[in-house]
Amino acid sequence: MRLKFFKNLILGTAAITGIGATGALGAVTEADVFDWWDSGIISPGEAEEILAKLDEGDESEACILAETYAQESCEESSDTGTEKAAKTAKTAKRPSAKEVHGHFLYKARFDSAGHLKSHREELQLEFYRYTLKLGSQELLTYKNGASEAHFGEISTRELHSQIPLDTLWGTALLYPIGNLFVGGMLDTSTAANVRLGYRIDKAAFVEGIYWRQQNDDAHGARDIQSGELQTKFNFGETAVWWQQGHDAPLVKIRLKGKSGASKGNANKSGANQPKIQWTSTAYVHGDSIPRFARLSSTIAKSRIWGSQAITGTAQELANTKITANARFLNPLHSDSISMRLKLAVQSGPSFLRTSAAATCLEASENCRKDDLLAGIESSFVQNLTLQAKAKARYQRDDGLGTPQMEIGAKICDSQKNFAKVTAVWPKGATMEKFQLRNETHLRNEFLDISLSTTFKNGDDGGLHPSHAAITAKIMF
């Protein structure tokens, strides 16, 4: 079994280093997931996996799932200029114990019957060096420079884990000693870990973690032990976690990079050089995964799971962007590998930009089914973007199917303030299964609200809700 695992690990590593992922287009949102779901790009199960990570606030893992399932580039949202200025002002002087900052957050998703599918409430208060969270997560955090302590519901973020973790109730500590850092965790079930790491620079470190938990079963009390190694560098991060008694470790590899003109070569000729960006991700594991790892269901059921792509941009050629993307899945207890391939091209100025894409739905079947897409986007009017798309499925035996058509408009004054509406005709020019998608996002210094809805044509000819998601955040 171990020889088979290492064979899979070599295949997975060779695959992700062979092609690399795309230049990021922004953080994934519920509206994106609804779009991919309703367009048939991802399955309902895959959509629920991404939405579950968004509900938990695990944006990094949601991006990884989106890159693999939808084959769309994604990155975690970065701070806006206002947020950066606020953070700089806060860290410029020692915060006063009398000053309290924070926010109240409410997130909810609804199904077609209007039933609440998931929700999250969070009240966060920041005072002195403490942060208190109440609601869906109850946590008290203390931070002083690189030192930190957490008490309450701790999970992936608090334990700085590259592999998603279960939520534990306990305490976690992290303390730097020069370039070294030590830490540990203890929860109410007597599970514990001890960590020791070395920080090479601001962006790179190596860390070892020892996990232990007492388990009572029919054979009596026994210790479950595991060891984990995490590394992070400028070009990516890796994690290897092996639990005692398992046939193989859980391995996560995420690599990224870019080449082309740099800030140091900001002359005219350098700025027009072609640029290449890539990101590759893979999970590899055996029949079992470590006790506290919390993987999405498809990853847990796949011996090899991952994606890879590469994007090249040539500004001197009408800002042309070409993206090649591949995803691969090897289910447990199967020797077959499912692979999906996608090639996409965008070109043209902002006032008239065209796009085309071809997706081979299953490479092992010699691409008998392919999705073809063509689109056009225009921003000739300031703050207004119009777009139109047509998508059709080609089957080798049946030829080209009925195209799905989309027409949309977006009004915005910034990336964070916009309203977007899209009309979709899944069955060509007929009104059968007609969809109307809406997305609104409003943000200022104190308020952040987003609303995404999808309406579908019912049997009675009227529009009925299909999906809805709302996020409201009040900052103070």
PyMOL commands that set and color helices and strands:
alter all, ss='L'
color gray80, all
select helices_A, chain A and resi 2-19+30-38+44-56+59-69+81-92+263-265+268-271+297-300+363-365
alter helices_A, ss='H'
color red, helices_A
select strands_A, chain A and resi 100-110+116-127+130-135+139-144+147-154+168-177+180-187+192-201+204-217+220-233+236-243+250-259+275-284+302-314+320-331+338-347+353-360+369-381+384-395+399-400+404-414+417-425+435-443+447-457+463-475
alter strands_A, ss='S'
color yellow, strands_A
deselect
rebuild
show_as cartoon
